[in-house]
Amino acid sequence: MTSLTVLATGPFATVQDTGRPGYAHLGVPRSGGADRASLALANRLVGNTESAAVIEATMGGLRIRVDADVLAAVTGADAVVRRNGIPEGLAAAVVLRTGDELALDAPTWGLRNYLAVRGGIDVDPVLGSRSTDTLSGLGPARLDTGSRLLVGRAAGDWPTALSAPADSEHPRVVVLECHPGPRADHLAAPADLGVGTWVVGSDSNRVGVRVDRAEGSSQPLLRHRDGAAELRSEGIAHGSIQVPPSGRPVIFLADHPVTGGYPVVAVLAAEAVDLTAQLVPGSEIRFRQH
């Protein structure tokens, strides 16, 4: 059976698919690709079903070798994709011949890349998904050097397009569209979320992105109404913006907990969640509320 061998993982690499929805009542988050649009595009470019498993690589450094001819594509962060050391296109299908190596440079913009191979990555599913959930520990372990991954049979028709136009517009301040959350009234001034800019903290991961005001900023952190900083645990949606007592918002990503006890003051639009998954520490953002 066709397989690929992981020669290097970079800082962090996992197997991801579209996740395991429907288990929140068991305390299991959906998980899946942090940037769902990029994952779907990678699968589309090689003719896979949308739910096929791929490799999610964080901050580049991934290098794999194939033991048979395969069709592959890399999407997501702006990074140079190399086949046997020669640059190939991002968001474009490339034929890897037996023994070929594919590698990712560190991104010049963005955080996560998605490597799809025609047929999908075939690891044992857990609750119907092949995703690695970093919060609950479900799914396959994070990839290590030497990991051997089988290629499955999750391919559909041959792809009608083998490349996609690159998005080269990367503004210095990223605008994230959001809608009022169910507990916006727990803030003393709910509109303050959309005032000024925020900076992505280094303590961010697949569970959530923490943001803070820039050093020296004249804009205040968010303040709760008296006695409104905590509440009984309730469900949390993908893309929720929760505000703990620190006043530093947390944007929940793929591996977020299914419940929480701090107010959810806003919820990102789907496209904004994917964009958030590509934010590196130090990125400046602005929330635009509707």
C-alpha positions in Angstrom: 0.0 0.0 0.0 1.3 3.5 -0.8 2.7 5.4 2.1 4.8 8.4 3.0 7.5 8.8 5.6 7.9 11.9 7.7 11.5 13.0 7.5 11.0 16.2 9.6 8.0 17.7 11.3 8.9 21.3 11.9 7.7 22.8 15.2 4.4 20.9 15.2 2.6 18.7 12.7 -0.6 16.6 13.1 -3.1 14.7 11.0 -6.4 16.5 10.6 -9.7 16.1 8.8 -13.0 17.9 9.1 -13.3 16.7 12.7 -15.8 14.8 14.9 -19.0 16.8 15.2 -21.9 15.6 17.4 -20.0 14.6 20.6 -20.2 17.8 22.6 -22.6 16.2 25.0 -19.7 13.8 25.8 -17.3 16.7 26.4 -15.5 16.0 23.0 -14.8 19.1 20.8 -15.1 18.8 17.1 -11.3 19.4 16.5 -10.3 19.1 12.8 -8.3 21.5 10.7 -7.8 24.9 12.3 -8.1 26.6 8.9 -11.0 24.6 7.4 -11.0 26.5 4.1 -7.4 25.7 3.4 -7.9 22.1 4.4 -10.9 21.8 2.0 -8.9 23.5 -0.8 -6.0 21.1 -0.5 -8.3 18.1 -0.8 -10.1 19.6 -3.7 -6.9 20.2 -5.6 -6.1 16.4 -5.5 -9.6 15.2 -6.0 -10.2 13.9 -2.5 -13.5 13.8 -0.7 -13.9 16.9 1.5 -13.4 14.9 4.7 -10.2 13.2 3.7 -7.4 13.5 6.3 -4.3 15.7 5.6 -1.2 16.8 7.4 -1.5 20.2 9.2 2.0 21.7 9.6 2.7 24.7 11.9 5.5 27.2 11.0 6.9 25.1 8.2 9.7 22.6 8.4 7.7 19.6 7.3 9.5 17.2 5.0 8.1 13.9 3.7 9.2 11.2 1.2 6.8 9.0 -0.8 7.3 5.3 -1.7 5.0 5.5 -4.8 3.7 8.0 -7.3 1.1 10.3 -5.7 -0.6 13.6 -6.4 -0.1 16.2 -3.7 -1.0 19.8 -2.9 -0.1 22.3 -0.2 -2.3 25.2 0.8 -2.6 27.7 3.7 0.2 29.9 4.9 2.6 31.6 2.3 5.4 29.2 2.3 7.8 27.9 -0.4 6.9 24.3 -1.3 9.9 22.2 -2.6 10.0 19.0 -4.5 13.5 17.5 -4.2 14.7 21.0 -3.3 13.1 22.7 -6.3 10.4 25.2 -5.6 6.8 24.3 -6.6 3.7 26.3 -6.5 1.6 26.8 -3.4 -2.1 25.8 -3.8 -1.2 23.8 -6.8 -1.2 20.0 -7.4 2.2 18.4 -7.9 3.0 14.9 -9.0 5.5 13.2 -6.6 7.3 10.2 -8.1 8.5 7.2 -6.1 11.3 8.4 -3.7 10.5 12.1 -4.2 10.7 14.4 -1.2 8.4 17.3 -0.5 9.4 20.0 2.0 8.0 23.3 3.4 10.0 26.4 4.1 9.0 28.6 7.1 6.0 30.8 6.1 6.5 34.4 5.2 2.9 35.0 6.2 0.6 32.8 8.1 1.1 29.9 10.5 -0.4 26.7 9.2 -0.1 24.7 5.9 -2.1 21.7 4.8 -0.6 18.9 2.8 -3.1 16.6 1.0 -2.2 13.5 -1.0 -4.7 11.9 -3.4 -6.5 9.2 -1.4 -6.0 10.9 2.0 -4.0 10.0 5.0 -5.1 6.7 6.4 -4.8 6.4 10.2 -7.3 4.7 12.5 -10.4 6.9 13.1 -11.6 7.7 16.6 -15.3 8.6 16.9 -15.4 8.8 13.1 -12.5 11.2 12.7 -8.8 11.0 12.0 -8.1 14.3 13.6 -5.6 14.9 16.4 -7.3 16.7 19.2 -4.7 18.4 21.4 -7.2 19.2 24.2 -8.8 15.8 24.8 -6.0 13.6 23.5 -8.2 11.8 21.0 -7.0 10.7 17.6 -3.5 9.9 16.4 -0.4 11.2 18.2 1.4 14.3 16.8 3.7 13.4 14.0 7.3 12.5 14.8 10.4 12.1 12.6 10.2 8.6 11.1 6.4 8.4 11.2 5.0 6.3 8.3 1.6 7.2 7.1 -0.5 5.1 4.7 -2.3 6.7 1.8 -6.0 5.8 1.8 -8.8 5.5 -0.8 -10.7 8.8 -0.1 -10.3 10.0 -3.6 -13.2 11.0 -5.8 -13.2 12.1 -9.5 -10.0 13.6 -10.9 -9.8 17.3 -9.9 -11.2 19.7 -12.5 -8.7 22.4 -11.4 -5.1 21.7 -10.3 -4.3 25.2 -8.9 -6.0 28.0 -7.2 -5.2 31.8 -7.3 -3.0 32.9 -4.4 -4.3 35.5 -1.9 -1.5 38.1 -1.8 -3.4 40.7 0.3 -2.1 40.6 3.8 -2.8 43.9 5.6 -0.7 44.9 8.6 -3.9 45.0 10.8 -6.2 42.0 10.2 -9.9 42.7 10.5 -12.0 39.9 12.0 -15.7 40.1 11.4 -17.8 39.1 14.3 -21.3 39.1 15.7 -22.5 39.9 19.2 -22.3 36.9 21.6 -24.9 35.7 24.1 -23.1 37.4 27.0 -22.1 40.7 25.5 -24.1 42.5 28.2 -21.7 41.1 30.8 -19.2 43.7 29.7 -19.3 47.2 31.1 -18.8 48.6 27.6 -19.4 45.9 24.9 -18.4 48.2 22.1 -14.8 48.4 23.5 -14.1 45.0 21.8 -14.1 46.8 18.5 -12.2 49.9 19.6 -8.5 50.0 18.7 -6.2 47.1 17.9 -5.3 43.9 19.7 -2.1 41.9 19.5 -1.9 38.1 19.3 0.0 36.6 22.2 2.6 33.9 22.2 0.4 31.7 24.5 -1.9 30.8 21.5 -2.4 27.3 20.0 -5.1 25.1 18.4 -7.3 25.5 21.5 -7.5 29.3 21.3 -5.8 32.6 20.4 -5.2 35.0 23.2 -5.0 38.7 22.4 -3.8 41.7 24.4 -3.5 45.4 23.9 -0.2 46.5 22.5 2.4 47.7 25.0 1.8 51.4 25.5 -1.7 51.4 24.0 -4.1 54.0 25.2 -7.0 51.6 24.7 -8.2 49.7 27.9 -8.6 46.0 28.4 -12.2 44.8 28.5 -14.1 45.3 31.8 -16.9 43.2 33.2 -19.9 44.6 34.9 -19.8 44.0 38.7 -20.2 40.4 39.4 -20.4 39.4 35.7 -16.9 38.0 35.1 -18.0 34.4 35.8 -21.1 32.4 35.3 -22.3 28.8 35.2 -20.6 26.7 32.6 -22.4 26.8 29.3 -21.8 25.6 25.7 -19.1 27.4 23.6 -19.3 27.6 19.8 -16.4 27.4 17.4 -15.0 31.0 17.0 -16.4 32.2 20.3 -14.7 35.2 21.9 -14.6 34.6 25.6 -13.4 37.3 28.1 -11.9 36.0 31.4 -11.4 38.2 34.4 -8.0 39.4 33.0 -9.9 41.4 30.3 -7.8 39.6 27.6 -10.1 38.1 25.0 -9.6 34.4 23.9 -10.7 33.3 20.5 -11.6 29.6 20.5 -10.3 27.5 17.6 -10.7 23.9 16.6 -9.7 22.2 19.9 -11.7 24.5 22.2 -13.5 23.1 25.2 -17.2 22.5 24.7 -18.2 24.5 27.8 -16.8 27.5 29.7 -17.6 29.7 32.6 -16.6 33.1 31.3 -18.8 35.3 29.2 -18.8 34.8 25.4 -19.1 38.4 24.2 -18.9 37.8 20.4 -18.6 35.0 17.8 -16.4 35.2 14.7 -17.8 34.7 11.2 -16.6 31.4 9.6 -14.1 33.1 7.3 -12.7 35.1 10.2 -12.1 31.8 12.2 -10.0 30.5 9.3 -8.1 33.7 9.2 -7.5 33.6 12.9 -6.0 30.2 12.6 -3.2 31.8 10.5 -2.3 34.5 12.9 1.2 34.4 14.4 2.2 35.9 17.7 2.6 39.6 17.3 -0.1 39.9 14.6 -2.3 43.0 15.0 -6.0 42.5 14.7 -9.2 44.6 14.9 -12.7 43.2 15.6 -15.4 44.6 13.4 -18.8 43.9 15.0 -22.1 43.6 13.1 
